Amino acid sequence: MKNIASLIPILSFCISMFGQTKDSSFVTVQQASGALEKQHFTDEFDQVFGTMMPARWAYKWYLLGESDNGDLTSAASVEHKVSPAFSIQLGLGLGYVNRYDTFPPVLPIPLPDEFPAIPQDFRLFVYQLNLQPRWYYNMGQGVREGRSANNFSGNYLGLQLAYTWYGSNLNGEEARLASDQLAMALRWGWQRRLFRDGFAEFSFGLGARYSDGFDQATLSQRSGWDLFANTQFSLGLATFSPATGKKVPAYCEVLRCFREESGMMKIDLFNLLRIADRENLKGQVSLGWEQKLGQSAFSIELLGYARGRQEVATEYASKYEFSGWGFGGHIQPRFYLNLKKRIATGKSGNNLSGPYLALQSAFGRDFEKYTEIAGNEIRYFDGTVDYWNIGPLCGVQYRFFKSGFIDLNMGFAAGPERTDIIRDSNDPPVEETSARFVSSLRIGLAF
């Protein structure tokens, strides 16, 4: 009725205009000058990641994440924006490491004479202080053009400075087992606010680390520089200031809930390269293809990988050096839970996103060399390990943005393994059945 009522004066005005004579009609042309501003309309993407919500402070607590050294059990940080493009983050990590915990927990681990013996329940407390100036290289222009507010949802380059202290709890003779570490790295990162009280972050770093003190890998004093490279993924809770009480709606714009797809190629970037130091590094290249079976909730994923690893470590009373490479893959039928129901209720498209159950059949061959020293005993191995296992998995997979994916699963696998020793051809192959818990996290590109 309001629309109809609003048409009455307009029609009356038009009729009166046509009713005028030519002598009484006038045409007025005016030109107004002014700046034309580009308009930005808020959508679900902005609301999920808070791109239009200003924030100068972010207080973050890491629920899921990976530290530089893998030993931290709790971490928190505060990040402050000094300008739309630049911020400073200060983080604190706490934790402990116990690489000698085994059964029975009473036997000491032998060390050189100048060091006390280490009991197998020995723990080193770990503290880490982390300072990281960041440059959000696209945010300054985004704020000027009205595409973003001044906040923490963006891509950045950061210079990471981290100091780690192992063994702050040690006293007396055991104090000689303490060590510290100074690391510097250049990091490229992706950080986003999640709804009102969360955040997610992914970064890749390349840098150098100086270590001084007792080295648990070599059971000796060590001082020197190492290169390292790693990827980090963090997920947690956050409080932003100034606070906002806005209710954030659906996240489907980001997770591509309504995308229709029958196949997807996946390239894993999360496990591509890890360099702990010059003696401990690993990497894996993997390519997967997942195909839906018709319009059903079933799919099959085929994956192939090639990997390499080099390690120098101490485990219990043994020291070992390991190097090797391998290749393999898996066949993984999947069933996406509640997919038909989500489609019927308008919550999802017919795609490859959501929680799933799977039956994984994995196979591969590894070429390995290692030397293990335990007291006066030395054991060598140079050979191949062939394996095949099968078992159930539960997991979750989501597409995000145009070309991203995350796939997390865990489960149980069992199957035969065959070890062939190359060094001494007289030794027969060793065949056994292994059973283990398995898990996998892949983050990367999808097409």
C-alpha positions in Angstrom: 0.0 0.0 0.0 2.9 2.4 0.8 4.3 1.9 -2.8 0.9 2.5 -4.3 0.3 5.6 -2.2 3.7 7.0 -3.1 2.8 6.8 -6.9 -0.3 9.1 -6.5 1.6 12.4 -6.1 4.0 11.4 -8.8 1.2 10.7 -11.3 -0.5 13.9 -10.4 2.6 15.9 -11.0 3.2 14.2 -14.4 -0.5 14.9 -15.5 -0.2 18.5 -14.5 3.0 18.9 -16.5 1.4 17.5 -19.7 -1.5 19.8 -19.1 0.6 23.0 -19.4 0.9 24.9 -22.6 4.2 25.2 -24.5 4.6 28.8 -23.4 4.6 27.9 -19.8 7.0 24.9 -19.9 10.6 25.2 -18.8 13.6 23.0 -19.0 16.4 23.5 -16.5 19.8 21.8 -16.9 22.2 21.9 -14.0 25.7 20.4 -13.5 27.1 19.7 -10.1 30.8 18.9 -9.5 32.1 16.6 -6.8 34.3 13.7 -6.0 33.0 10.3 -7.0 33.8 7.9 -4.1 34.0 4.2 -4.6 31.4 2.4 -2.4 32.0 -0.8 -0.5 29.1 -3.0 0.5 29.6 -5.3 3.5 29.1 -9.0 2.7 29.4 -12.3 4.6 33.2 -12.3 3.9 33.7 -9.0 5.7 31.5 -10.1 8.6 33.2 -13.5 9.2 36.7 -12.0 9.1 35.9 -8.6 10.5 37.5 -6.8 7.7 35.4 -3.7 8.3 35.7 -3.8 12.1 38.4 -1.5 13.3 40.7 -2.8 16.0 44.0 -1.4 17.4 44.7 -4.1 20.0 44.5 -7.9 19.7 45.0 -10.2 22.7 45.4 -13.8 21.5 45.5 -17.2 23.2 46.6 -20.1 21.1 44.4 -23.2 21.4 45.9 -25.0 18.4 49.3 -24.1 17.0 52.9 -25.0 16.4 55.8 -23.2 18.0 59.3 -22.9 16.4 60.7 -25.6 18.6 57.7 -27.8 19.1 58.1 -27.8 22.9 55.7 -25.1 24.0 52.4 -26.2 25.5 50.8 -22.7 26.1 51.3 -19.5 24.3 49.7 -16.0 24.2 50.5 -12.8 22.5 49.4 -9.2 22.2 49.5 -7.3 18.9 49.1 -3.5 18.5 48.6 -1.5 15.3 50.8 1.6 15.2 49.4 2.5 11.7 47.1 0.9 9.2 50.0 -0.9 7.6 52.3 -1.7 10.6 51.9 -3.5 13.9 54.1 -4.9 16.7 53.4 -8.3 18.3 54.8 -9.5 21.6 54.3 -13.2 22.5 55.1 -15.4 25.5 55.3 -19.2 25.4 55.5 -21.7 28.3 56.1 -25.4 28.3 58.4 -28.3 29.0 60.2 -31.0 27.2 61.0 -34.5 28.3 62.7 -36.6 25.6 63.8 -39.3 28.0 60.4 -40.4 29.4 60.2 -44.2 29.1 59.7 -47.3 31.2 61.2 -48.0 33.7 61.6 -44.3 34.8 64.5 -44.9 37.3 67.6 -45.6 35.2 69.9 -42.7 34.6 71.1 -41.8 31.1 74.9 -41.9 30.8 76.6 -38.6 29.9 80.3 -37.5 29.7 82.0 -37.2 33.0 81.6 -33.5 33.3 77.8 -33.7 33.3 75.5 -35.3 35.9 73.4 -38.3 34.9 69.9 -37.5 33.6 67.0 -39.5 35.1 64.4 -40.6 32.6 61.7 -38.5 34.2 63.9 -35.4 33.7 62.1 -32.3 32.4 63.3 -29.0 31.1 61.0 -26.1 31.5 60.9 -23.8 28.4 60.2 -20.1 28.2 60.0 -18.2 25.0 59.8 -14.4 24.3 58.8 -13.5 20.8 58.8 -10.0 19.2 57.6 -9.5 15.7 57.1 -6.2 13.8 54.7 -6.8 10.9 53.9 -5.0 7.7 50.4 -5.5 6.3 51.3 -4.6 2.8 47.8 -4.3 1.3 46.0 -2.8 4.3 47.1 0.8 4.0 45.6 1.1 0.5 42.6 -0.9 1.5 41.8 1.5 4.3 42.2 4.6 2.0 39.8 3.0 -0.6 37.3 1.9 2.0 37.8 -1.8 1.4 39.0 -2.5 4.9 39.2 -1.0 8.4 42.4 -0.7 10.3 42.6 -4.1 12.0 44.5 -7.5 11.9 42.8 -9.3 9.1 45.3 -9.3 6.3 48.5 -10.7 4.7 51.8 -9.6 6.2 55.6 -9.7 6.1 57.1 -10.0 9.6 60.6 -9.9 11.2 60.5 -12.5 14.0 62.9 -12.2 16.9 62.6 -15.0 19.5 64.5 -15.9 22.6 64.1 -19.4 24.1 65.4 -20.6 27.5 65.6 -24.3 28.2 66.0 -25.4 31.8 65.1 -22.4 34.0 64.1 -24.9 36.7 67.6 -26.5 37.0 69.9 -25.8 39.9 73.3 -27.1 41.1 75.0 -29.7 39.0 72.0 -29.9 36.7 72.3 -26.2 35.7 75.0 -27.2 33.2 72.2 -29.0 31.2 70.4 -25.7 30.5 70.7 -23.9 27.2 69.3 -20.8 25.4 68.5 -19.9 21.8 68.1 -16.7 19.8 66.2 -16.9 16.5 65.7 -14.4 13.7 63.4 -15.1 10.7 61.6 -13.3 7.9 58.0 -14.6 7.8 55.2 -14.2 5.3 51.8 -14.7 6.9 48.1 -14.8 6.5 46.0 -13.8 9.6 42.3 -13.4 9.9 39.9 -12.6 12.7 37.2 -15.3 13.0 33.8 -14.0 14.0 33.9 -11.9 17.2 36.2 -13.8 19.5 38.6 -16.0 17.4 41.5 -15.8 15.0 43.4 -18.0 12.5 46.9 -17.6 11.2 49.2 -19.4 8.8 52.8 -18.4 8.0 56.1 -19.5 6.5 59.4 -18.5 7.9 63.1 -18.6 6.8 65.8 -17.6 9.3 68.8 -18.3 11.4 69.2 -19.5 15.0 72.0 -19.2 17.5 72.1 -21.9 20.2 74.4 -21.9 23.3 74.6 -24.5 26.0 73.8 -28.2 26.4 72.6 -29.8 23.2 70.3 -32.7 23.8 70.8 -34.1 20.3 74.6 -34.7 20.7 74.7 -34.8 24.6 77.5 -32.2 24.6 78.0 -28.5 24.9 77.4 -26.6 21.6 77.5 -23.1 20.4 76.8 -21.9 16.9 74.4 -20.8 14.2 71.9 -22.9 12.2 69.5 -22.2 9.4 65.8 -23.2 9.7 62.6 -23.0 7.7 59.1 -23.9 8.9 55.4 -23.4 8.4 53.1 -22.5 11.3 49.4 -22.8 11.7 47.6 -21.3 14.7 44.0 -21.2 15.8 42.7 -19.7 19.1 40.6 -17.2 21.0 41.1 -13.4 20.8 39.9 -10.2 22.4 40.0 -7.1 20.2 39.9 -3.5 21.2 37.9 -1.5 20.5 35.3 -4.2 21.2 32.3 -4.8 19.0 29.0 -6.4 19.9 27.9 -7.1 16.4 26.5 -10.5 15.8 28.3 -12.3 12.9 26.1 -14.2 10.5 26.8 -17.3 8.4 30.4 -18.1 7.3 29.4 -19.8 4.0 30.8 -17.0 1.9 34.3 -17.9 3.0 33.9 -21.7 3.3 32.2 -21.9 -0.1 29.3 -23.9 1.4 27.1 -23.6 -1.7 29.9 -24.3 -4.3 28.9 -27.1 -6.7 31.9 -29.4 -7.5 32.4 -33.0 -8.4 36.2 -33.1 -8.4 39.1 -31.4 -6.7 42.9 -31.4 -7.1 44.8 -30.7 -3.9 48.4 -29.5 -3.4 49.7 -29.6 0.2 51.8 -26.6 1.3 51.8 -27.2 5.1 54.2 -30.1 5.0 56.3 -28.9 2.1 59.5 -28.0 4.1 60.6 -28.1 7.7 64.2 -27.2 8.7 64.8 -27.4 12.5 68.6 -26.8 12.0 71.2 -27.9 9.5 71.2 -31.5 10.8 67.4 -31.9 11.2 65.2 -31.3 8.2 62.4 -32.9 6.3 60.0 -32.2 3.4 57.2 -33.8 1.5 55.6 -33.1 -1.8 52.1 -34.5 -2.3 49.4 -34.3 -5.0 45.9 -35.5 -4.4 42.7 -35.9 -6.5 39.3 -36.4 -5.1 36.3 -37.4 -7.2 32.6 -37.6 -6.2 30.7 -40.7 -7.2 27.8 -39.3 -9.1 25.5 -37.1 -7.0 26.0 -39.2 -3.9 27.8 -38.3 -0.6 30.6 -40.8 -1.5 33.9 -39.9 -3.0 37.4 -41.4 -3.6 40.7 -39.6 -3.0 43.9 -40.7 -4.7 47.1 -39.3 -3.4 50.8 -39.7 -4.2 53.8 -38.3 -2.3 57.6 -38.1 -2.2 59.4 -37.3 1.0 62.8 -36.9 2.5 64.3 -36.6 6.0 67.6 -36.1 7.8 67.9 -36.4 11.6 70.5 -36.3 14.4 68.9 -37.1 17.7 69.2 -38.7 21.1 66.6 -41.0 22.4 66.9 -42.4 25.9 70.5 -43.7 26.1 71.0 -44.0 22.4 72.2 -41.5 19.8 71.3 -42.0 16.2 71.8 -40.4 12.8 69.2 -41.0 10.2 68.7 -40.1 6.5 66.3 -41.4 4.0 63.7 -40.7 1.3 60.6 -42.5 0.1 57.5 -42.4 -2.0 54.0 -43.8 -1.7 50.3 -42.9 -1.7 46.8 -43.9 -0.5 43.4 -44.7 -1.8 40.7 -43.3 0.4 37.0 -43.8 -0.1 35.0 -41.2 1.8 31.4 -40.7 3.0 30.4 -37.1 3.8 28.1 -37.1 6.8 24.7 -35.4 6.5 25.5 -34.0 3.1 22.1 -34.9 1.6 20.4 -33.3 4.6 22.5 -30.2 4.4 21.7 -29.9 0.7 17.9 -30.4 1.3 17.8 -27.8 4.1 19.7 -25.2 2.0 22.9 -25.3 4.1 25.3 -26.7 1.5 25.8 -27.4 -2.1 26.7 -30.8 -3.6 30.5 -30.6 -3.0 33.4 -32.0 -1.1 33.2 -30.0 2.2 32.2 -31.1 5.7 32.8 -33.9 8.2 33.5 -37.4 6.7 34.3 -41.0 7.5 36.9 -42.8 5.4 38.6 -46.1 4.9 42.2 -45.5 4.0 44.5 -48.0 2.2 48.1 -46.6 2.3 51.3 -48.0 0.7 54.8 -46.9 0.2 58.5 -47.6 0.1 61.2 -45.9 2.2 65.0 -46.0 1.6 66.7 -45.6 4.9 70.1 -45.3 6.4 70.9 -44.9 10.1 73.5 -45.4 12.7 72.5 -46.0 16.3 75.0 -45.8 19.2 74.0 -47.1 22.6 76.9 -47.3 25.0 79.5 -49.6 23.5 77.1 -51.0 21.0 76.8 -49.7 17.4 74.0 -50.7 15.1 73.8 -49.9 11.4 71.0 -50.1 8.9 71.0 -49.6 5.2 67.9 -50.9 3.4 64.3 -50.5 2.3 61.0 -50.6 4.2 57.9 -51.6 2.2 54.5 -51.2 3.9 50.8 -51.5 3.3 48.1 -50.7 5.8 44.4 -50.2 6.0 42.2 -48.6 8.6 39.2 -46.3 9.4 39.5 -42.5 9.6 37.3 -39.6 10.7 38.0 -36.1 9.4 36.8 -32.8 8.2 37.6 -30.9 5.0 36.6 -27.4 3.8 37.3 -25.2 0.9 38.0 -21.6 1.7 38.3 -18.6 -0.6 38.7 -19.4 -4.3 41.7 -21.8 -4.2 42.3 -22.9 -0.6 41.6 -26.1 1.3 42.2 -27.6 4.8 41.9 -31.4 5.5 42.3 -32.9 9.0 41.8 -36.5 9.8 42.8 -39.2 12.3 42.3 -42.9 12.9 43.8 -46.3 13.1 45.8 -48.4 10.6 47.3 -51.9 10.6 49.1 -53.9 8.0 52.3 -55.8 6.9 55.8 -54.3 6.7 58.8 -55.8 5.0 62.4 -54.7 5.7 65.2 -55.6 3.3 68.8 -55.0 4.4 71.0 -53.9 1.6 74.3 -53.6 3.5 74.6 -57.3 4.1 72.8 -59.3 1.5 73.1 -62.5 3.6 70.5 -61.2 6.1 67.0 -62.4 5.2 64.1 -59.9 4.9 62.1 -59.2 8.1 58.3 -59.3 7.8 56.0 -58.1 10.6 52.6 -56.6 11.1 52.3 -53.1 12.5 49.4 -51.3 14.1 49.3 -47.6 14.9 47.3 -44.4 15.3 47.5 -42.2 12.3 46.7 -38.5 11.7 47.2 -36.0 8.9 46.8 -32.2 8.4 47.0 -30.7 5.0 46.6 -27.0 4.1 47.2 -25.8 0.6 45.8 -25.0 -2.8 42.8 -26.6 -4.5 41.7 -26.5 -8.1 
